[in-house]
């Protein structure tokens, strides 16, 4: 799956968005396999339900992750 990644860091949180298509924000990080995408999700949000998060990205084309610092 081709993936774009957008990050917005604030004092109290980090917002990370994964996209399946170019939406004009973020950078193209590559054509990644399922395992690589799941590893990236865990990297940014270790307590995420990885299967559900990957399914959301695959179905809806976007996965926002809000990480509270």
N, CA, C and O atoms as a GROMACS GRO file, in nm:
protein
  276
    1UNK      N    1   0.085  -0.116   0.000
    1UNK     CA    2   0.000   0.000   0.000
    1UNK      C    3   0.090   0.124   0.000
    1UNK      O    4   0.186   0.131   0.077
    2UNK      N    5   0.061   0.218  -0.084
    2UNK     CA    6   0.134   0.345  -0.086
    2UNK      C    7   0.085   0.429   0.032
    2UNK      O    8  -0.035   0.442   0.054
    3UNK      N    9   0.180   0.486   0.108
    3UNK     CA   10   0.144   0.555   0.231
    3UNK      C   11   0.211   0.693   0.237
    3UNK      O   12   0.329   0.709   0.206
    4UNK      N   13   0.132   0.791   0.278
    4UNK     CA   14   0.180   0.926   0.306
    4UNK      C   15   0.166   0.946   0.457
    4UNK      O   16   0.072   0.897   0.519
    5UNK      N   17   0.261   1.019   0.515
    5UNK     CA   18   0.263   1.041   0.660
    5UNK      C   19   0.270   1.191   0.688
    5UNK      O   20   0.353   1.262   0.634
    6UNK      N   21   0.180   1.236   0.775
    6UNK     CA   22   0.177   1.376   0.818
    6UNK      C   23   0.194   1.378   0.969
    6UNK      O   24   0.127   1.303   1.040
    7UNK      N   25   0.281   1.464   1.020
    7UNK     CA   26   0.300   1.479   1.164
    7UNK      C   27   0.288   1.626   1.202
    7UNK      O   28   0.342   1.714   1.135
    8UNK      N   29   0.217   1.650   1.311
    8UNK     CA   30   0.203   1.785   1.366
    8UNK      C   31   0.229   1.773   1.517
    8UNK      O   32   0.152   1.711   1.590
    9UNK      N   33   0.338   1.834   1.562
    9UNK     CA   34   0.375   1.822   1.702
    9UNK      C   35   0.347   1.953   1.775
    9UNK      O   36   0.388   2.061   1.731
   10UNK      N   37   0.276   1.941   1.884
   10UNK     CA   38   0.246   2.054   1.972
   10UNK      C   39   0.307   2.026   2.109
   10UNK      O   40   0.365   1.920   2.132
   11UNK      N   41   0.294   2.120   2.198
   11UNK     CA   42   0.353   2.107   2.331
   11UNK      C   43   0.299   1.985   2.406
   11UNK      O   44   0.375   1.915   2.474
   12UNK      N   45   0.169   1.959   2.395
   12UNK     CA   46   0.107   1.854   2.475
   12UNK      C   47   0.063   1.731   2.397
   12UNK      O   48   0.017   1.633   2.456
   13UNK      N   49   0.077   1.735   2.266
   13UNK     CA   50   0.034   1.619   2.188
   13UNK      C   51   0.109   1.610   2.055
   13UNK      O   52   0.173   1.705   2.010
   14UNK      N   53   0.098   1.494   1.996
   14UNK     CA   54   0.150   1.469   1.861
   14UNK      C   55   0.035   1.413   1.780
   14UNK      O   56  -0.028   1.315   1.819
   15UNK      N   57   0.009   1.474   1.666
   15UNK     CA   58  -0.094   1.424   1.574
   15UNK      C   59  -0.023   1.363   1.455
   15UNK      O   60   0.057   1.428   1.387
   16UNK      N   61  -0.053   1.236   1.430
   16UNK     CA   62   0.006   1.164   1.317
   16UNK      C   63  -0.109   1.116   1.230
   16UNK      O   64  -0.204   1.056   1.280
   17UNK      N   65  -0.100   1.142   1.099
   17UNK     CA   66  -0.202   1.095   1.006
   17UNK      C   67  -0.135   1.010   0.898
   17UNK      O   68  -0.036   1.052   0.837
   18UNK      N   69  -0.190   0.892   0.876
   18UNK     CA   70  -0.147   0.806   0.766
   18UNK      C   71  -0.253   0.815   0.658
   18UNK      O   72  -0.373   0.813   0.687
   19UNK      N   73  -0.210   0.827   0.532
   19UNK     CA   74  -0.302   0.833   0.418
   19UNK      C   75  -0.265   0.728   0.315
   19UNK      O   76  -0.147   0.695   0.298
   20UNK      N   77  -0.366   0.676   0.245
   20UNK     CA   78  -0.342   0.585   0.132
   20UNK      C   79  -0.326   0.660   0.001
   20UNK      O   80  -0.279   0.603  -0.098
   21UNK      N   81  -0.364   0.787  -0.002
   21UNK     CA   82  -0.354   0.869  -0.121
   21UNK      C   83  -0.293   1.003  -0.084
   21UNK      O   84  -0.295   1.041   0.033
   22UNK      N   85  -0.241   1.074  -0.180
   22UNK     CA   86  -0.184   1.205  -0.155
   22UNK      C   87  -0.296   1.306  -0.134
   22UNK      O   88  -0.372   1.335  -0.227
   23UNK      N   89  -0.307   1.358  -0.013
   23UNK     CA   90  -0.410   1.457   0.019
   23UNK      C   91  -0.352   1.597   0.031
   23UNK      O   92  -0.419   1.688   0.080
   24UNK      N   93  -0.228   1.615  -0.012
   24UNK     CA   94  -0.168   1.746  -0.011
   24UNK      C   95  -0.099   1.782   0.119
   24UNK      O   96  -0.041   1.890   0.130
   25UNK      N   97  -0.103   1.695   0.217
   25UNK     CA   98  -0.028   1.719   0.338
   25UNK      C   99   0.053   1.593   0.371
   25UNK      O  100   0.008   1.481   0.344
   26UNK      N  101   0.167   1.612   0.428
   26UNK     CA  102   0.251   1.498   0.460
   26UNK      C  103   0.345   1.464   0.348
   26UNK      O  104   0.348   1.529   0.243
   27UNK      N  105   0.424   1.360   0.372
   27UNK     CA  106   0.522   1.317   0.272
   27UNK      C  107   0.503   1.169   0.241
   27UNK      O  108   0.461   1.090   0.325
   28UNK      N  109   0.536   1.136   0.118
   28UNK     CA  110   0.527   0.997   0.073
   28UNK      C  111   0.638   0.918   0.140
   28UNK      O  112   0.755   0.954   0.128
   29UNK      N  113   0.602   0.810   0.211
   29UNK     CA  114   0.704   0.730   0.279
   29UNK      C  115   0.730   0.597   0.211
   29UNK      O  116   0.818   0.522   0.253
   30UNK      N  117   0.653   0.566   0.108
   30UNK     CA  118   0.683   0.447   0.030
   30UNK      C  119   0.564   0.356   0.008
   30UNK      O  120   0.454   0.379   0.058
   31UNK      N  121   0.590   0.252  -0.069
   31UNK     CA  122   0.493   0.146  -0.096
   31UNK      C  123   0.525   0.035   0.002
   31UNK      O  124   0.613  -0.047  -0.022
   32UNK      N  125   0.452   0.032   0.114
   32UNK     CA  126   0.486  -0.054   0.227
   32UNK      C  127   0.395  -0.176   0.236
   32UNK      O  128   0.279  -0.172   0.194
   33UNK      N  129   0.450  -0.283   0.290
   33UNK     CA  130   0.367  -0.401   0.315
   33UNK      C  131   0.294  -0.386   0.449
   33UNK      O  132   0.321  -0.293   0.525
   34UNK      N  133   0.203  -0.477   0.477
   34UNK     CA  134   0.120  -0.470   0.596
   34UNK      C  135   0.203  -0.467   0.725
   34UNK      O  136   0.175  -0.389   0.815
   35UNK      N  137   0.305  -0.552   0.733
   35UNK     CA  138   0.388  -0.559   0.853
   35UNK      C  139   0.462  -0.427   0.879
   35UNK      O  140   0.474  -0.384   0.993
   36UNK      N  141   0.511  -0.364   0.774
   36UNK     CA  142   0.582  -0.237   0.789
   36UNK      C  143   0.489  -0.125   0.836
   36UNK      O  144   0.528  -0.042   0.917
   37UNK      N  145   0.368  -0.124   0.785
   37UNK     CA  146   0.271  -0.023   0.826
   37UNK      C  147   0.232  -0.044   0.972
   37UNK      O  148   0.222   0.053   1.048
   38UNK      N  149   0.210  -0.167   1.011
   38UNK     CA  150   0.176  -0.197   1.150
   38UNK      C  151   0.290  -0.158   1.244
   38UNK      O  152   0.265  -0.109   1.354
   39UNK      N  153   0.413  -0.178   1.201
   39UNK     CA  154   0.529  -0.139   1.282
   39UNK      C  155   0.533   0.013   1.300
   39UNK      O  156   0.566   0.061   1.408
   40UNK      N  157   0.500   0.088   1.196
   40UNK     CA  158   0.495   0.234   1.207
   40UNK      C  159   0.385   0.280   1.302
   40UNK      O  160   0.404   0.374   1.379
   41UNK      N  161   0.270   0.214   1.297
   41UNK     CA  162   0.161   0.248   1.388
   41UNK      C  163   0.206   0.230   1.532
   41UNK      O  164   0.183   0.317   1.617
   42UNK      N  165   0.270   0.117   1.560
   42UNK     CA  166   0.319   0.089   1.696
   42UNK      C  167   0.429   0.188   1.737
   42UNK      O  168   0.438   0.226   1.853
   43UNK      N  169   0.510   0.229   1.642
   43UNK     CA  170   0.616   0.326   1.670
   43UNK      C  171   0.558   0.456   1.726
   43UNK      O  172   0.610   0.512   1.822
   44UNK      N  173   0.450   0.503   1.665
   44UNK     CA  174   0.391   0.630   1.707
   44UNK      C  175   0.292   0.615   1.822
   44UNK      O  176   0.278   0.706   1.904
   45UNK      N  177   0.223   0.502   1.829
   45UNK     CA  178   0.125   0.481   1.936
   45UNK      C  179   0.133   0.335   1.982
   45UNK      O  180   0.058   0.250   1.933
   46UNK      N  181   0.224   0.306   2.075
   46UNK     CA  182   0.249   0.168   2.118
   46UNK      C  183   0.126   0.095   2.174
   46UNK      O  184   0.118  -0.027   2.163
   47UNK      N  185   0.033   0.168   2.233
   47UNK     CA  186  -0.085   0.104   2.291
   47UNK      C  187  -0.203   0.093   2.195
   47UNK      O  188  -0.314   0.059   2.237
   48UNK      N  189  -0.182   0.123   2.067
   48UNK     CA  190  -0.290   0.117   1.968
   48UNK      C  191  -0.331  -0.028   1.939
   48UNK      O  192  -0.248  -0.119   1.945
   49UNK      N  193  -0.457  -0.046   1.908
   49UNK     CA  194  -0.505  -0.176   1.859
   49UNK      C  195  -0.462  -0.183   1.711
   49UNK      O  196  -0.528  -0.128   1.623
   50UNK      N  197  -0.351  -0.250   1.689
   50UNK     CA  198  -0.286  -0.245   1.557
   50UNK      C  199  -0.375  -0.302   1.447
   50UNK      O  200  -0.381  -0.246   1.338
   51UNK      N  201  -0.442  -0.412   1.472
   51UNK     CA  202  -0.529  -0.472   1.370
   51UNK      C  203  -0.642  -0.376   1.332
   51UNK      O  204  -0.672  -0.359   1.214
   52UNK      N  205  -0.702  -0.314   1.431
   52UNK     CA  206  -0.811  -0.219   1.405
   52UNK      C  207  -0.758  -0.096   1.332
   52UNK      O  208  -0.821  -0.047   1.238
   53UNK      N  209  -0.643  -0.045   1.376
   53UNK     CA  210  -0.585   0.073   1.313
   53UNK      C  211  -0.551   0.046   1.167
   53UNK      O  212  -0.581   0.128   1.080
   54UNK      N  213  -0.488  -0.068   1.140
   54UNK     CA  214  -0.455  -0.102   1.002
   54UNK      C  215  -0.583  -0.117   0.918
   54UNK      O  216  -0.588  -0.071   0.804
   55UNK      N  217  -0.684  -0.180   0.974
   55UNK     CA  218  -0.812  -0.197   0.903
   55UNK      C  219  -0.876  -0.064   0.870
   55UNK      O  220  -0.934  -0.047   0.762
   56UNK      N  221  -0.866   0.031   0.961
   56UNK     CA  222  -0.920   0.166   0.937
   56UNK      C  223  -0.848   0.233   0.822
   56UNK      O  224  -0.912   0.291   0.734
   57UNK      N  225  -0.717   0.225   0.821
   57UNK     CA  226  -0.639   0.283   0.712
   57UNK      C  227  -0.673   0.216   0.580
   57UNK      O  228  -0.691   0.283   0.478
   58UNK      N  229  -0.681   0.086   0.580
   58UNK     CA  230  -0.708   0.011   0.458
   58UNK      C  231  -0.847   0.041   0.403
   58UNK      O  232  -0.863   0.057   0.282
   59UNK      N  233  -0.947   0.050   0.490
   59UNK     CA  234  -1.085   0.069   0.446
   59UNK      C  235  -1.115   0.216   0.413
   59UNK      O  236  -1.168   0.246   0.306
   60UNK      N  237  -1.081   0.307   0.506
   60UNK     CA  238  -1.118   0.447   0.490
   60UNK      C  239  -1.012   0.530   0.417
   60UNK      O  240  -1.041   0.638   0.367
   61UNK      N  241  -0.889   0.480   0.411
   61UNK     CA  242  -0.784   0.553   0.342
   61UNK      C  243  -0.712   0.656   0.426
   61UNK      O  244  -0.625   0.727   0.376
   62UNK      N  245  -0.748   0.664   0.555
   62UNK     CA  246  -0.685   0.760   0.646
   62UNK      C  247  -0.688   0.704   0.786
   62UNK      O  248  -0.785   0.641   0.827
   63UNK      N  249  -0.580   0.728   0.859
   63UNK     CA  250  -0.573   0.686   0.999
   63UNK      C  251  -0.511   0.800   1.080
   63UNK      O  252  -0.391   0.823   1.071
   64UNK      N  253  -0.593   0.871   1.160
   64UNK     CA  254  -0.536   0.972   1.249
   64UNK      C  255  -0.502   0.909   1.384
   64UNK      O  256  -0.580   0.831   1.438
   65UNK      N  257  -0.387   0.943   1.437
   65UNK     CA  258  -0.345   0.898   1.570
   65UNK      C  259  -0.311   1.020   1.653
   65UNK      O  260  -0.227   1.102   1.613
   66UNK      N  261  -0.375   1.034   1.768
   66UNK     CA  262  -0.344   1.142   1.860
   66UNK      C  263  -0.268   1.084   1.977
   66UNK      O  264  -0.318   0.997   2.048
   67UNK      N  265  -0.147   1.132   1.998
   67UNK     CA  266  -0.062   1.084   2.105
   67UNK      C  267  -0.046   1.196   2.207
   67UNK      O  268   0.010   1.301   2.176
   68UNK      N  269  -0.095   1.173   2.328
   68UNK     CA  270  -0.082   1.271   2.435
   68UNK      C  271   0.053   1.254   2.501
   68UNK      O  272   0.091   1.142   2.536
   69UNK      N  273   0.124   1.364   2.518
   69UNK     CA  274   0.258   1.357   2.578
   69UNK      C  275   0.249   1.358   2.729
   69UNK      O  276   0.352   1.353   2.797
   0.00000   0.00000   0.00000
